[in-house]
Amino acid sequence: MTTGLDIIPLAKPVIGEAEEQAVLEVLRSGQLSLGPHVPAFERAFAERVGARHASAVSSGTTGLHLALRAVGVSAGDEVVTSPFSFVASANAPLFEGARPVFADIDPVTLNIDPDAAAAAITGRTTALLPVHIFGYPADVGALERHGLPIVEDACEALGAQHADGTPVGGRGHPAAFGFYANKQLTTGEGGMVVMGSAEHKERVDSERNQGRAPDMGWLDHDRLGFNYRLSDIACALGLAQLGHLDDMLAARARVAGRYREALAGLVAERGLMLPCDDAGGNVRGWFVFVVQLPEGVDRDVTVGALRELGVQSKPYLPAIHLMSFYRERFGHRPGEFPVCERAAAASLALPFFPQLTDLQVERVAEALAQVIAT
Ligand SMILES: Cc1ncc(COP(=O)(O)O)c(C=O)c1O
């Protein structure tokens, strides 16, 4: 039973006239695939994140897959990555028969701990796959010291910036962004691989398009490929979104600031933990607002009680190594990555999107106070 109040959803895209016009134009043009909006979106996106090249793909997941292939990950290899992520970052190496090797996370940033990553590297490691979780930049600089190829999962991190001022995605490594409907920028479904190497770009472009070289006819293929293309409609939508990305990012940051104020009491009195502050020059690209519930508060009960009060929330994220598929396939057990497991057990995503009003933030904070005080 709910209170009769409007339900506050977890996420909501910002779609305005610019998006409607852009999509209508493509529909009226009759060229719905492989049209001019694909390279236009790629160029604009690459420029935005300071990357030399970009290839539009059908999702963040397919982007990660092609990025791993581009750096040469293949069967029998190991890829060191974070267990505290959306499952796709660990699945991507498996698509190639490579093994995701997990390393525990930093308790503050919740990103892969560079020392744990270093300890997980073996003679079979052929790539490192840091995830910029919840839009906070992973310490890619520390990982670069190993001299191994790096593929960045930047699916949650559009708008984030490293300590040295480089935008996430602009360090030259292949990095995958995701454009699912809850992301900072959405094309409904979609993604983008950005990279510094022209060779990588050539390979990603070919493999997303059934293994065709650019100068080949439709029916010739010189390598294995996939259909991981993004439509012209989606790219037009993405371009329109890019046009007001700064406003959307600023609105997300504003909502995050309001949450900090509204939840300050629960932090002081109940030990609620908020997303870490930007530190050392790192800048978060706000994607979700995930709190860590105090010890002794049952997260699943909290989700149900918030729902009764008209507030959507969700456990975010579960530890990947403890998912049934990973337990069965690799024999993972609780206790292997204690920092990740603690964070995973306590993490709760609250409603978070640019249009969230101050009043709604207050309502969420009051509901959470009511639920965890009892
Ligand atoms: C960290 C992370 N990696 C990968 C993905 C996969 O992106 P997509 O859903 O576009 O395939 C997501 C999307 O939710 C994500 O959050």
The ligand as a Gaussian input file, in Angstrom:
#p B3LYP/6-31G(d) Opt

LIG

0 1
 C       29.639000       0.296000     -15.180000
 C       28.837000      -0.128000     -16.380000
 N       29.431000      -0.896000     -17.317000
 C       28.777000      -1.307000     -18.408000
 C       27.455000      -0.966000     -18.627000
 C       26.766000      -1.509000     -19.824000
 O       26.201000      -0.540000     -20.649000
 P       24.957000      -0.898000     -21.567000
 O       23.785000      -1.127000     -20.688000
 O       24.811000       0.313000     -22.455000
 O       25.323000      -2.106000     -22.351000
 C       26.793000      -0.175000     -17.687000
 C       25.389000       0.208000     -17.906000
 O       24.521000       0.170000     -17.100000
 C       27.488000       0.250000     -16.522000
 O       26.875000       0.985000     -15.585000

